[in-house]
Amino acid sequence: MTRSPAVSYGVNALAILPFLLALCHSSARAGRLAEELETMEKTHEAQRRMLDVAAGPHSSDDLAQRRRDGRF
């Protein structure tokens, strides 16, 4: 029994549908992961700066250099 062209196209479209849904899902996930990575990088940079400040200058020369650099 031969299928009509309309039925063949419908079957092919249904076969492609799961692939397209998976593609949409993975692109959305990639976007969320990229946003999460950016947030983590900002957090780590802020933590690094806080640790630098907490370490403080080791001498008055270090303090003067930090003030000149604008890091104080």
N, CA, C and O atoms as a Tripos MOL2 file, in Angstrom:
@<TRIPOS>MOLECULE
protein
  288   287    72     0     0
PROTEIN
NO_CHARGES

@<TRIPOS>ATOM
      1 N           0.8470   -1.1730    0.0000 N.3       1 MET1
      2 CA          0.0000    0.0000    0.0000 C.3       1 MET1
      3 C           0.8950    1.2390    0.0000 C.2       1 MET1
      4 O           1.8320    1.3290    0.7920 O.2       1 MET1
      5 N           0.6200    2.1470   -0.8450 N.am      2 THR2
      6 CA          1.4120    3.3700   -0.9950 C.3       2 THR2
      7 C           0.7530    4.4980   -0.2060 C.2       2 THR2
      8 O          -0.4690    4.6300   -0.1450 O.2       2 THR2
      9 N           1.6230    5.2970    0.3920 N.am      3 ARG3
     10 CA          1.1210    6.4490    1.1400 C.3       3 ARG3
     11 C           0.9990    7.6340    0.1970 C.2       3 ARG3
     12 O           1.7290    7.7560   -0.7870 O.2       3 ARG3
     13 N           0.0690    8.4860    0.5240 N.am      4 SER4
     14 CA         -0.0590    9.7120   -0.2670 C.3       4 SER4
     15 C           1.0580   10.6670    0.1450 C.2       4 SER4
     16 O           1.5740   10.5610    1.2580 O.2       4 SER4
     17 N           1.4340   11.5800   -0.7120 N.am      5 PRO5
     18 CA          2.5040   12.5320   -0.3710 C.3       5 PRO5
     19 C           2.2000   13.3370    0.8840 C.2       5 PRO5
     20 O           3.1160   13.6420    1.6490 O.2       5 PRO5
     21 N           0.9610   13.6850    1.1120 N.am      6 ALA6
     22 CA          0.5990   14.4580    2.3010 C.3       6 ALA6
     23 C           0.8870   13.6630    3.5650 C.2       6 ALA6
     24 O           1.3880   14.2170    4.5440 O.2       6 ALA6
     25 N           0.5810   12.3870    3.5570 N.am      7 VAL7
     26 CA          0.8370   11.5380    4.7160 C.3       7 VAL7
     27 C           2.3360   11.3880    4.9360 C.2       7 VAL7
     28 O           2.7980   11.4140    6.0770 O.2       7 VAL7
     29 N           3.1030   11.2320    3.8570 N.am      8 SER8
     30 CA          4.5590   11.1000    3.9670 C.3       8 SER8
     31 C           5.1720   12.3550    4.5790 C.2       8 SER8
     32 O           6.0420   12.2630    5.4450 O.2       8 SER8
     33 N           4.7230   13.5200    4.1370 N.am      9 TYR9
     34 CA          5.2420   14.7650    4.6940 C.3       9 TYR9
     35 C           4.8740   14.8840    6.1710 C.2       9 TYR9
     36 O           5.6900   15.3480    6.9670 O.2       9 TYR9
     37 N           3.7040   14.4870    6.5400 N.am     10 GLY10
     38 CA          3.2700   14.5390    7.9370 C.3      10 GLY10
     39 C           4.1060   13.6270    8.8180 C.2      10 GLY10
     40 O           4.4850   13.9960    9.9290 O.2      10 GLY10
     41 N           4.3930   12.4280    8.3130 N.am     11 VAL11
     42 CA          5.2190   11.4890    9.0680 C.3      11 VAL11
     43 C           6.6300   12.0450    9.2220 C.2      11 VAL11
     44 O           7.2250   11.9470   10.2950 O.2      11 VAL11
     45 N           7.1650   12.6280    8.1540 N.am     12 ASN12
     46 CA          8.5020   13.2130    8.2260 C.3      12 ASN12
     47 C           8.5380   14.3910    9.2010 C.2      12 ASN12
     48 O           9.5030   14.5520    9.9490 O.2      12 ASN12
     49 N           7.5050   15.1990    9.1920 N.am     13 ALA13
     50 CA          7.4440   16.3370   10.1050 C.3      13 ALA13
     51 C           7.4010   15.8530   11.5510 C.2      13 ALA13
     52 O           8.0420   16.4470   12.4180 O.2      13 ALA13
     53 N           6.6690   14.8020   11.8180 N.am     14 LEU14
     54 CA          6.6080   14.2520   13.1720 C.3      14 LEU14
     55 C           7.9390   13.6500   13.5920 C.2      14 LEU14
     56 O           8.2800   13.6550   14.7750 O.2      14 LEU14
     57 N           8.6860   13.1350   12.6380 N.am     15 ALA15
     58 CA          9.9980   12.5730   12.9630 C.3      15 ALA15
     59 C          10.9990   13.6690   13.3090 C.2      15 ALA15
     60 O          11.8950   13.4510   14.1240 O.2      15 ALA15
     61 N          10.8590   14.8210   12.7110 N.am     16 ILE16
     62 CA         11.7820   15.9290   12.9410 C.3      16 ILE16
     63 C          11.4270   16.6990   14.2110 C.2      16 ILE16
     64 O          12.3010   17.3280   14.8080 O.2      16 ILE16
     65 N          10.1870   16.6630   14.6280 N.am     17 LEU17
     66 CA          9.7180   17.4350   15.7720 C.3      17 LEU17
     67 C          10.5230   17.1850   17.0490 C.2      17 LEU17
     68 O          10.9140   18.1590   17.6910 O.2      17 LEU17
     69 N          10.7960   15.9370   17.4590 N.am     18 PRO18
     70 CA         11.5890   15.7450   18.6830 C.3      18 PRO18
     71 C          12.9860   16.3680   18.5850 C.2      18 PRO18
     72 O          13.5020   16.9010   19.5680 O.2      18 PRO18
     73 N          13.5890   16.3000   17.4020 N.am     19 PHE19
     74 CA         14.9010   16.9170   17.2080 C.3      19 PHE19
     75 C          14.8240   18.4240   17.4130 C.2      19 PHE19
     76 O          15.6790   19.0040   18.0820 O.2      19 PHE19
     77 N          13.8090   19.0600   16.8450 N.am     20 LEU20
     78 CA         13.6680   20.5080   16.9890 C.3      20 LEU20
     79 C          13.3950   20.9060   18.4360 C.2      20 LEU20
     80 O          13.9140   21.9170   18.9110 O.2      20 LEU20
     81 N          12.5930   20.1240   19.1290 N.am     21 LEU21
     82 CA         12.3260   20.4160   20.5410 C.3      21 LEU21
     83 C          13.5890   20.2760   21.3860 C.2      21 LEU21
     84 O          13.8390   21.0870   22.2770 O.2      21 LEU21
     85 N          14.3840   19.2450   21.1030 N.am     22 ALA22
     86 CA         15.6410   19.0540   21.8320 C.3      22 ALA22
     87 C          16.6000   20.2040   21.5530 C.2      22 ALA22
     88 O          17.3120   20.6580   22.4480 O.2      22 ALA22
     89 N          16.6170   20.6650   20.3290 N.am     23 LEU23
     90 CA         17.4840   21.7810   19.9550 C.3      23 LEU23
     91 C          17.0880   23.0570   20.7040 C.2      23 LEU23
     92 O          17.9520   23.7800   21.1990 O.2      23 LEU23
     93 N          15.8030   23.3290   20.7860 N.am     24 CYS24
     94 CA         15.3250   24.5120   21.5250 C.3      24 CYS24
     95 C          15.6770   24.3990   23.0110 C.2      24 CYS24
     96 O          16.1080   25.3670   23.6370 O.2      24 CYS24
     97 N          15.4850   23.2020   23.5550 N.am     25 HIS25
     98 CA         15.7790   22.9820   24.9690 C.3      25 HIS25
     99 C          17.2640   23.1890   25.2490 C.2      25 HIS25
    100 O          17.6180   23.8400   26.2320 O.2      25 HIS25
    101 N          18.1350   22.6480   24.4060 N.am     26 SER26
    102 CA         19.5700   22.7780   24.6590 C.3      26 SER26
    103 C          20.0580   24.2060   24.4540 C.2      26 SER26
    104 O          20.9770   24.6430   25.1460 O.2      26 SER26
    105 N          19.4660   24.9400   23.5220 N.am     27 SER27
    106 CA         19.8890   26.3340   23.3480 C.3      27 SER27
    107 C          19.4550   27.1810   24.5460 C.2      27 SER27
    108 O          20.1840   28.0820   24.9600 O.2      27 SER27
    109 N          18.2980   26.9060   25.0950 N.am     28 ALA28
    110 CA         17.8480   27.6360   26.2890 C.3      28 ALA28
    111 C          18.7500   27.3050   27.4730 C.2      28 ALA28
    112 O          19.0990   28.1850   28.2600 O.2      28 ALA28
    113 N          19.1210   26.0460   27.5970 N.am     29 ARG29
    114 CA         20.0070   25.6220   28.6810 C.3      29 ARG29
    115 C          21.3820   26.2760   28.5300 C.2      29 ARG29
    116 O          21.9740   26.7110   29.5180 O.2      29 ARG29
    117 N          21.8810   26.3450   27.3170 N.am     30 ALA30
    118 CA         23.1750   26.9860   27.0750 C.3      30 ALA30
    119 C          23.1260   28.4560   27.4780 C.2      30 ALA30
    120 O          24.0910   28.9760   28.0380 O.2      30 ALA30
    121 N          22.0300   29.1200   27.2030 N.am     31 GLY31
    122 CA         21.8720   30.5130   27.6100 C.3      31 GLY31
    123 C          21.8820   30.6720   29.1160 C.2      31 GLY31
    124 O          22.5020   31.5940   29.6450 O.2      31 GLY31
    125 N          21.1900   29.7690   29.8110 N.am     32 ARG32
    126 CA         21.1670   29.8300   31.2780 C.3      32 ARG32
    127 C          22.5570   29.5680   31.8540 C.2      32 ARG32
    128 O          22.9700   30.2230   32.8110 O.2      32 ARG32
    129 N          23.2720   28.6120   31.2720 N.am     33 LEU33
    130 CA         24.6170   28.3010   31.7580 C.3      33 LEU33
    131 C          25.5800   29.4630   31.5190 C.2      33 LEU33
    132 O          26.4390   29.7400   32.3570 O.2      33 LEU33
    133 N          25.4430   30.1380   30.3870 N.am     34 ALA34
    134 CA         26.2960   31.2900   30.1010 C.3      34 ALA34
    135 C          26.0290   32.4120   31.1030 C.2      34 ALA34
    136 O          26.9580   33.0730   31.5660 O.2      34 ALA34
    137 N          24.7730   32.6180   31.4280 N.am     35 GLU35
    138 CA         24.4110   33.6420   32.4150 C.3      35 GLU35
    139 C          24.9500   33.2700   33.7900 C.2      35 GLU35
    140 O          25.4480   34.1290   34.5170 O.2      35 GLU35
    141 N          24.8510   31.9980   34.1460 N.am     36 GLU36
    142 CA         25.3610   31.5340   35.4340 C.3      36 GLU36
    143 C          26.8820   31.7030   35.5070 C.2      36 GLU36
    144 O          27.4130   32.0990   36.5450 O.2      36 GLU36
    145 N          27.5720   31.4070   34.4220 N.am     37 LEU37
    146 CA         29.0190   31.5760   34.3840 C.3      37 LEU37
    147 C          29.4110   33.0390   34.5730 C.2      37 LEU37
    148 O          30.3490   33.3460   35.3080 O.2      37 LEU37
    149 N          28.7010   33.9270   33.9160 N.am     38 GLU38
    150 CA         28.9780   35.3620   34.0530 C.3      38 GLU38
    151 C          28.7830   35.8220   35.4980 C.2      38 GLU38
    152 O          29.5800   36.6020   36.0190 O.2      38 GLU38
    153 N          27.7310   35.3420   36.1330 N.am     39 THR39
    154 CA         27.4570   35.6900   37.5310 C.3      39 THR39
    155 C          28.5690   35.1680   38.4390 C.2      39 THR39
    156 O          29.0240   35.8670   39.3450 O.2      39 THR39
    157 N          29.0000   33.9310   38.1860 N.am     40 MET40
    158 CA         30.0750   33.3490   38.9960 C.3      40 MET40
    159 C          31.3800   34.1310   38.8300 C.2      40 MET40
    160 O          32.1010   34.3480   39.8040 O.2      40 MET40
    161 N          31.6820   34.5500   37.6090 N.am     41 GLU41
    162 CA         32.9040   35.3200   37.3720 C.3      41 GLU41
    163 C          32.8580   36.6490   38.1180 C.2      41 GLU41
    164 O          33.8590   37.0690   38.6990 O.2      41 GLU41
    165 N          31.7060   37.3120   38.1060 N.am     42 LYS42
    166 CA         31.5680   38.5750   38.8370 C.3      42 LYS42
    167 C          31.7280   38.3500   40.3410 C.2      42 LYS42
    168 O          32.3680   39.1460   41.0280 O.2      42 LYS42
    169 N          31.1500   37.2720   40.8440 N.am     43 THR43
    170 CA         31.2490   36.9470   42.2670 C.3      43 THR43
    171 C          32.6890   36.6750   42.6620 C.2      43 THR43
    172 O          33.1670   37.1690   43.6830 O.2      43 THR43
    173 N          33.3800   35.8830   41.8460 N.am     44 HIS44
    174 CA         34.7750   35.5600   42.1550 C.3      44 HIS44
    175 C          35.6680   36.8020   42.1110 C.2      44 HIS44
    176 O          36.5840   36.9470   42.9210 O.2      44 HIS44
    177 N          35.3960   37.6830   41.1680 N.am     45 GLU45
    178 CA         36.1730   38.9260   41.0830 C.3      45 GLU45
    179 C          35.9470   39.7840   42.3350 C.2      45 GLU45
    180 O          36.8940   40.3510   42.8800 O.2      45 GLU45
    181 N          34.7040   39.8760   42.7840 N.am     46 ALA46
    182 CA         34.3970   40.6520   43.9900 C.3      46 ALA46
    183 C          35.0670   40.0200   45.2130 C.2      46 ALA46
    184 O          35.6090   40.7270   46.0630 O.2      46 ALA46
    185 N          35.0280   38.6920   45.2960 N.am     47 GLN47
    186 CA         35.6710   38.0160   46.4240 C.3      47 GLN47
    187 C          37.1830   38.2220   46.4070 C.2      47 GLN47
    188 O          37.8020   38.4130   47.4540 O.2      47 GLN47
    189 N          37.7710   38.1830   45.2120 N.am     48 ARG48
    190 CA         39.2110   38.3950   45.0950 C.3      48 ARG48
    191 C          39.5810   39.8060   45.5660 C.2      48 ARG48
    192 O          40.5730   39.9960   46.2700 O.2      48 ARG48
    193 N          38.7660   40.7940   45.1660 N.am     49 ARG49
    194 CA         39.0240   42.1690   45.6050 C.3      49 ARG49
    195 C          38.8960   42.3050   47.1170 C.2      49 ARG49
    196 O          39.6860   43.0040   47.7520 O.2      49 ARG49
    197 N          37.8910   41.6320   47.6980 N.am     50 MET50
    198 CA         37.7120   41.6870   49.1530 C.3      50 MET50
    199 C          38.9090   41.0590   49.8710 C.2      50 MET50
    200 O          39.3530   41.5650   50.9020 O.2      50 MET50
    201 N          39.4280   39.9570   49.3240 N.am     51 LEU51
    202 CA         40.5930   39.3190   49.9280 C.3      51 LEU51
    203 C          41.8210   40.2130   49.8160 C.2      51 LEU51
    204 O          42.6320   40.2810   50.7390 O.2      51 LEU51
    205 N          41.9560   40.8950   48.6890 N.am     52 ASP52
    206 CA         43.0760   41.8330   48.5300 C.3      52 ASP52
    207 C          43.0040   42.9420   49.5690 C.2      52 ASP52
    208 O          44.0140   43.3150   50.1650 O.2      52 ASP52
    209 N          41.8090   43.4600   49.7790 N.am     53 VAL53
    210 CA         41.6350   44.5350   50.7660 C.3      53 VAL53
    211 C          41.8810   43.9970   52.1660 C.2      53 VAL53
    212 O          42.5110   44.6700   52.9820 O.2      53 VAL53
    213 N          41.3990   42.8070   52.4550 N.am     54 ALA54
    214 CA         41.5730   42.2310   53.7920 C.3      54 ALA54
    215 C          43.0380   41.9370   54.0810 C.2      54 ALA54
    216 O          43.4740   42.0030   55.2300 O.2      54 ALA54
    217 N          43.7970   41.6140   53.0400 N.am     55 ALA55
    218 CA         45.2200   41.3390   53.2360 C.3      55 ALA55
    219 C          45.9350   42.5990   53.7030 C.2      55 ALA55
    220 O          46.8910   42.5370   54.4760 O.2      55 ALA55
    221 N          45.4600   43.7390   53.2240 N.am     56 GLY56
    222 CA         46.0140   45.0170   53.6560 C.3      56 GLY56
    223 C          47.4430   45.2240   53.1940 C.2      56 GLY56
    224 O          48.0920   44.2940   52.7140 O.2      56 GLY56
    225 N          47.9200   46.4260   53.3390 N.am     57 PRO57
    226 CA         49.3070   46.7160   52.9620 C.3      57 PRO57
    227 C          50.2560   46.1390   54.0130 C.2      57 PRO57
    228 O          49.9310   46.1030   55.2000 O.2      57 PRO57
    229 N          51.4190   45.6940   53.5710 N.am     58 HIS58
    230 CA         52.3830   45.1030   54.4870 C.3      58 HIS58
    231 C          53.3290   46.1450   55.0730 C.2      58 HIS58
    232 O          53.9630   45.9170   56.1030 O.2      58 HIS58
    233 N          53.4120   47.2750   54.4100 N.am     59 SER59
    234 CA         54.2810   48.3430   54.9140 C.3      59 SER59
    235 C          53.6840   49.6890   54.4920 C.2      59 SER59
    236 O          52.7100   49.7470   53.7420 O.2      59 SER59
    237 N          54.2810   50.7440   54.9820 N.am     60 SER60
    238 CA         53.7840   52.0620   54.6030 C.3      60 SER60
    239 C          54.0490   52.3320   53.1200 C.2      60 SER60
    240 O          53.2930   53.0620   52.4800 O.2      60 SER60
    241 N          55.1200   51.7460   52.5720 N.am     61 ASP61
    242 CA         55.3810   51.8880   51.1330 C.3      61 ASP61
    243 C          54.2780   51.2120   50.3120 C.2      61 ASP61
    244 O          53.8330   51.7430   49.2940 O.2      61 ASP61
    245 N          53.8440   50.0240   50.7730 N.am     62 ASP62
    246 CA         52.7470   49.3290   50.0840 C.3      62 ASP62
    247 C          51.4710   50.1690   50.1270 C.2      62 ASP62
    248 O          50.7410   50.2650   49.1400 O.2      62 ASP62
    249 N          51.2190   50.7700   51.2810 N.am     63 LEU63
    250 CA         50.0400   51.6130   51.4230 C.3      63 LEU63
    251 C          50.1160   52.8040   50.4730 C.2      63 LEU63
    252 O          49.1290   53.1320   49.8140 O.2      63 LEU63
    253 N          51.2590   53.4460   50.3980 N.am     64 ALA64
    254 CA         51.4190   54.5960   49.5120 C.3      64 ALA64
    255 C          51.2400   54.1790   48.0510 C.2      64 ALA64
    256 O          50.6140   54.8980   47.2720 O.2      64 ALA64
    257 N          51.7820   53.0310   47.6820 N.am     65 GLN65
    258 CA         51.6360   52.5520   46.2940 C.3      65 GLN65
    259 C          50.1850   52.2410   45.9840 C.2      65 GLN65
    260 O          49.7060   52.5610   44.8960 O.2      65 GLN65
    261 N          49.4800   51.6270   46.9100 N.am     66 ARG66
    262 CA         48.0580   51.3190   46.6790 C.3      66 ARG66
    263 C          47.2410   52.5970   46.5300 C.2      66 ARG66
    264 O          46.3180   52.6590   45.7170 O.2      66 ARG66
    265 N          47.5790   53.6070   47.3130 N.am     67 ARG67
    266 CA         46.8470   54.8810   47.2050 C.3      67 ARG67
    267 C          47.1170   55.5210   45.8550 C.2      67 ARG67
    268 O          46.2070   56.0810   45.2440 O.2      67 ARG67
    269 N          48.3710   55.4480   45.3740 N.am     68 ARG68
    270 CA         48.6890   56.0130   44.0510 C.3      68 ARG68
    271 C          47.9640   55.2620   42.9320 C.2      68 ARG68
    272 O          47.5280   55.8580   41.9470 O.2      68 ARG68
    273 N          47.8440   53.9410   43.1040 N.am     69 ASP69
    274 CA         47.1770   53.1140   42.0950 C.3      69 ASP69
    275 C          45.6580   53.2350   42.1510 C.2      69 ASP69
    276 O          44.9690   52.7850   41.2350 O.2      69 ASP69
    277 N          45.1280   53.8370   43.2160 N.am     70 GLY70
    278 CA         43.6860   53.9760   43.3610 C.3      70 GLY70
    279 C          43.0260   52.7150   43.8750 C.2      70 GLY70
    280 O          41.8220   52.5280   43.6950 O.2      70 GLY70
    281 N          43.7990   51.8400   44.5180 N.am     71 ARG71
    282 CA         43.2480   50.5740   45.0350 C.3      71 ARG71
    283 C          42.9400   50.6420   46.5110 C.2      71 ARG71
    284 O          42.5530   49.6390   47.1110 O.2      71 ARG71
    285 N          43.1050   51.8140   47.1070 N.am     72 PHE72
    286 CA         42.8740   51.9110   48.5530 C.3      72 PHE72
    287 C          41.4540   52.3180   48.8180 C.2      72 PHE72
    288 O          41.0570   52.4560   49.9750 O.2      72 PHE72
@<TRIPOS>BOND
     1     1     2 1
     2     2     3 1
     3     3     4 2
     4     3     5 am
     5     5     6 1
     6     6     7 1
     7     7     8 2
     8     7     9 am
     9     9    10 1
    10    10    11 1
    11    11    12 2
    12    11    13 am
    13    13    14 1
    14    14    15 1
    15    15    16 2
    16    15    17 am
    17    17    18 1
    18    18    19 1
    19    19    20 2
    20    19    21 am
    21    21    22 1
    22    22    23 1
    23    23    24 2
    24    23    25 am
    25    25    26 1
    26    26    27 1
    27    27    28 2
    28    27    29 am
    29    29    30 1
    30    30    31 1
    31    31    32 2
    32    31    33 am
    33    33    34 1
    34    34    35 1
    35    35    36 2
    36    35    37 am
    37    37    38 1
    38    38    39 1
    39    39    40 2
    40    39    41 am
    41    41    42 1
    42    42    43 1
    43    43    44 2
    44    43    45 am
    45    45    46 1
    46    46    47 1
    47    47    48 2
    48    47    49 am
    49    49    50 1
    50    50    51 1
    51    51    52 2
    52    51    53 am
    53    53    54 1
    54    54    55 1
    55    55    56 2
    56    55    57 am
    57    57    58 1
    58    58    59 1
    59    59    60 2
    60    59    61 am
    61    61    62 1
    62    62    63 1
    63    63    64 2
    64    63    65 am
    65    65    66 1
    66    66    67 1
    67    67    68 2
    68    67    69 am
    69    69    70 1
    70    70    71 1
    71    71    72 2
    72    71    73 am
    73    73    74 1
    74    74    75 1
    75    75    76 2
    76    75    77 am
    77    77    78 1
    78    78    79 1
    79    79    80 2
    80    79    81 am
    81    81    82 1
    82    82    83 1
    83    83    84 2
    84    83    85 am
    85    85    86 1
    86    86    87 1
    87    87    88 2
    88    87    89 am
    89    89    90 1
    90    90    91 1
    91    91    92 2
    92    91    93 am
    93    93    94 1
    94    94    95 1
    95    95    96 2
    96    95    97 am
    97    97    98 1
    98    98    99 1
    99    99   100 2
   100    99   101 am
   101   101   102 1
   102   102   103 1
   103   103   104 2
   104   103   105 am
   105   105   106 1
   106   106   107 1
   107   107   108 2
   108   107   109 am
   109   109   110 1
   110   110   111 1
   111   111   112 2
   112   111   113 am
   113   113   114 1
   114   114   115 1
   115   115   116 2
   116   115   117 am
   117   117   118 1
   118   118   119 1
   119   119   120 2
   120   119   121 am
   121   121   122 1
   122   122   123 1
   123   123   124 2
   124   123   125 am
   125   125   126 1
   126   126   127 1
   127   127   128 2
   128   127   129 am
   129   129   130 1
   130   130   131 1
   131   131   132 2
   132   131   133 am
   133   133   134 1
   134   134   135 1
   135   135   136 2
   136   135   137 am
   137   137   138 1
   138   138   139 1
   139   139   140 2
   140   139   141 am
   141   141   142 1
   142   142   143 1
   143   143   144 2
   144   143   145 am
   145   145   146 1
   146   146   147 1
   147   147   148 2
   148   147   149 am
   149   149   150 1
   150   150   151 1
   151   151   152 2
   152   151   153 am
   153   153   154 1
   154   154   155 1
   155   155   156 2
   156   155   157 am
   157   157   158 1
   158   158   159 1
   159   159   160 2
   160   159   161 am
   161   161   162 1
   162   162   163 1
   163   163   164 2
   164   163   165 am
   165   165   166 1
   166   166   167 1
   167   167   168 2
   168   167   169 am
   169   169   170 1
   170   170   171 1
   171   171   172 2
   172   171   173 am
   173   173   174 1
   174   174   175 1
   175   175   176 2
   176   175   177 am
   177   177   178 1
   178   178   179 1
   179   179   180 2
   180   179   181 am
   181   181   182 1
   182   182   183 1
   183   183   184 2
   184   183   185 am
   185   185   186 1
   186   186   187 1
   187   187   188 2
   188   187   189 am
   189   189   190 1
   190   190   191 1
   191   191   192 2
   192   191   193 am
   193   193   194 1
   194   194   195 1
   195   195   196 2
   196   195   197 am
   197   197   198 1
   198   198   199 1
   199   199   200 2
   200   199   201 am
   201   201   202 1
   202   202   203 1
   203   203   204 2
   204   203   205 am
   205   205   206 1
   206   206   207 1
   207   207   208 2
   208   207   209 am
   209   209   210 1
   210   210   211 1
   211   211   212 2
   212   211   213 am
   213   213   214 1
   214   214   215 1
   215   215   216 2
   216   215   217 am
   217   217   218 1
   218   218   219 1
   219   219   220 2
   220   219   221 am
   221   221   222 1
   222   222   223 1
   223   223   224 2
   224   223   225 am
   225   225   226 1
   226   226   227 1
   227   227   228 2
   228   227   229 am
   229   229   230 1
   230   230   231 1
   231   231   232 2
   232   231   233 am
   233   233   234 1
   234   234   235 1
   235   235   236 2
   236   235   237 am
   237   237   238 1
   238   238   239 1
   239   239   240 2
   240   239   241 am
   241   241   242 1
   242   242   243 1
   243   243   244 2
   244   243   245 am
   245   245   246 1
   246   246   247 1
   247   247   248 2
   248   247   249 am
   249   249   250 1
   250   250   251 1
   251   251   252 2
   252   251   253 am
   253   253   254 1
   254   254   255 1
   255   255   256 2
   256   255   257 am
   257   257   258 1
   258   258   259 1
   259   259   260 2
   260   259   261 am
   261   261   262 1
   262   262   263 1
   263   263   264 2
   264   263   265 am
   265   265   266 1
   266   266   267 1
   267   267   268 2
   268   267   269 am
   269   269   270 1
   270   270   271 1
   271   271   272 2
   272   271   273 am
   273   273   274 1
   274   274   275 1
   275   275   276 2
   276   275   277 am
   277   277   278 1
   278   278   279 1
   279   279   280 2
   280   279   281 am
   281   281   282 1
   282   282   283 1
   283   283   284 2
   284   283   285 am
   285   285   286 1
   286   286   287 1
   287   287   288 2
@<TRIPOS>SUBSTRUCTURE
     1 MET1         2 RESIDUE 1 A MET
     2 THR2         6 RESIDUE 1 A THR
     3 ARG3        10 RESIDUE 1 A ARG
     4 SER4        14 RESIDUE 1 A SER
     5 PRO5        18 RESIDUE 1 A PRO
     6 ALA6        22 RESIDUE 1 A ALA
     7 VAL7        26 RESIDUE 1 A VAL
     8 SER8        30 RESIDUE 1 A SER
     9 TYR9        34 RESIDUE 1 A TYR
    10 GLY10       38 RESIDUE 1 A GLY
    11 VAL11       42 RESIDUE 1 A VAL
    12 ASN12       46 RESIDUE 1 A ASN
    13 ALA13       50 RESIDUE 1 A ALA
    14 LEU14       54 RESIDUE 1 A LEU
    15 ALA15       58 RESIDUE 1 A ALA
    16 ILE16       62 RESIDUE 1 A ILE
    17 LEU17       66 RESIDUE 1 A LEU
    18 PRO18       70 RESIDUE 1 A PRO
    19 PHE19       74 RESIDUE 1 A PHE
    20 LEU20       78 RESIDUE 1 A LEU
    21 LEU21       82 RESIDUE 1 A LEU
    22 ALA22       86 RESIDUE 1 A ALA
    23 LEU23       90 RESIDUE 1 A LEU
    24 CYS24       94 RESIDUE 1 A CYS
    25 HIS25       98 RESIDUE 1 A HIS
    26 SER26      102 RESIDUE 1 A SER
    27 SER27      106 RESIDUE 1 A SER
    28 ALA28      110 RESIDUE 1 A ALA
    29 ARG29      114 RESIDUE 1 A ARG
    30 ALA30      118 RESIDUE 1 A ALA
    31 GLY31      122 RESIDUE 1 A GLY
    32 ARG32      126 RESIDUE 1 A ARG
    33 LEU33      130 RESIDUE 1 A LEU
    34 ALA34      134 RESIDUE 1 A ALA
    35 GLU35      138 RESIDUE 1 A GLU
    36 GLU36      142 RESIDUE 1 A GLU
    37 LEU37      146 RESIDUE 1 A LEU
    38 GLU38      150 RESIDUE 1 A GLU
    39 THR39      154 RESIDUE 1 A THR
    40 MET40      158 RESIDUE 1 A MET
    41 GLU41      162 RESIDUE 1 A GLU
    42 LYS42      166 RESIDUE 1 A LYS
    43 THR43      170 RESIDUE 1 A THR
    44 HIS44      174 RESIDUE 1 A HIS
    45 GLU45      178 RESIDUE 1 A GLU
    46 ALA46      182 RESIDUE 1 A ALA
    47 GLN47      186 RESIDUE 1 A GLN
    48 ARG48      190 RESIDUE 1 A ARG
    49 ARG49      194 RESIDUE 1 A ARG
    50 MET50      198 RESIDUE 1 A MET
    51 LEU51      202 RESIDUE 1 A LEU
    52 ASP52      206 RESIDUE 1 A ASP
    53 VAL53      210 RESIDUE 1 A VAL
    54 ALA54      214 RESIDUE 1 A ALA
    55 ALA55      218 RESIDUE 1 A ALA
    56 GLY56      222 RESIDUE 1 A GLY
    57 PRO57      226 RESIDUE 1 A PRO
    58 HIS58      230 RESIDUE 1 A HIS
    59 SER59      234 RESIDUE 1 A SER
    60 SER60      238 RESIDUE 1 A SER
    61 ASP61      242 RESIDUE 1 A ASP
    62 ASP62      246 RESIDUE 1 A ASP
    63 LEU63      250 RESIDUE 1 A LEU
    64 ALA64      254 RESIDUE 1 A ALA
    65 GLN65      258 RESIDUE 1 A GLN
    66 ARG66      262 RESIDUE 1 A ARG
    67 ARG67      266 RESIDUE 1 A ARG
    68 ARG68      270 RESIDUE 1 A ARG
    69 ASP69      274 RESIDUE 1 A ASP
    70 GLY70      278 RESIDUE 1 A GLY
    71 ARG71      282 RESIDUE 1 A ARG
    72 PHE72      286 RESIDUE 1 A PHE
